[in-house]
Amino acid sequence: MKKIRVLVAKPGLDGHDRGALVIAQALRDHGMEVIYTGLRQSPAQIAQAAVQEDVDVIGLSSLSGAHRTLFPKVLEELEKRNASDIPVIAGGVIPSEDIPYLIDKGIKKIFTSGSSTEVLADYIQELIDPKTKSIEKPHKIAHIGIAVESIDYALPFYTDSLGLELEMVEQVESEGVKIAFIKIGETRLELLEPLNDSSSVRKFLDKKGEGIHHIALEVDDIETRLQQLNKQGIKLINEKAKTGAHNSQIAFIHPKAANGVLFELCQHERNED
Ligand code: ZN
């Protein structure tokens, strides 16, 4: 297959390019051809180089704080050269509040200093060749798990006071819990009652009391996603999926990877809603 050609460019006046050089090398290590423009390029020079070098994607890096004006200018210069089809991604020191603005201007994706080069390389690969896309992003919140001492005592708040519908109650022996699913729109609340002392929900209740226990994300192809997270260095509680409620396949991500929040990945059988 033809190698992906990437133009790495630093618009503006800042004089540091160590970050850009690290990224250029990481992309080369992933089998891409990288052209680096060097420091202090104008948006016009960058667009011109992209057209001349016939690149597949442009990666802009900025540490100077001028990204709000310079990045959109690069897009304008590409348009002048009928080259708007070249996707532009960006990274560097970019405050999160500027990201929606830049995406709105037409930058495809912003990588911040916390992003891994592994993720960046995968993203470029999938952008240029969508066939290589391994997985879709999570579709929705499948449910929010709430630890309770007793489902019977907890239920009236949800079903009577809030008027929500109890969908099913089930025991999941592998987790040592009884669970009640309460339907709310597209998603569910999952009440978790421990069945025995070795249940992790029992330990949670003893330590923290009743309350939100986890958030479950609905995903496709849970095994591929677990492998991908593992590759990215995300700490997992379960490296392999196990059977959860209603024959779903589930796995937990370690709260250390997610600001102290316990996330569950949840894949339902195809014929279910
Ligand atoms: Zn759950």
Residues whose N, C-alpha, C, O or C-beta is under 5 A from the ligand:
A	BS01	ZN	G145 E190 A216 E264
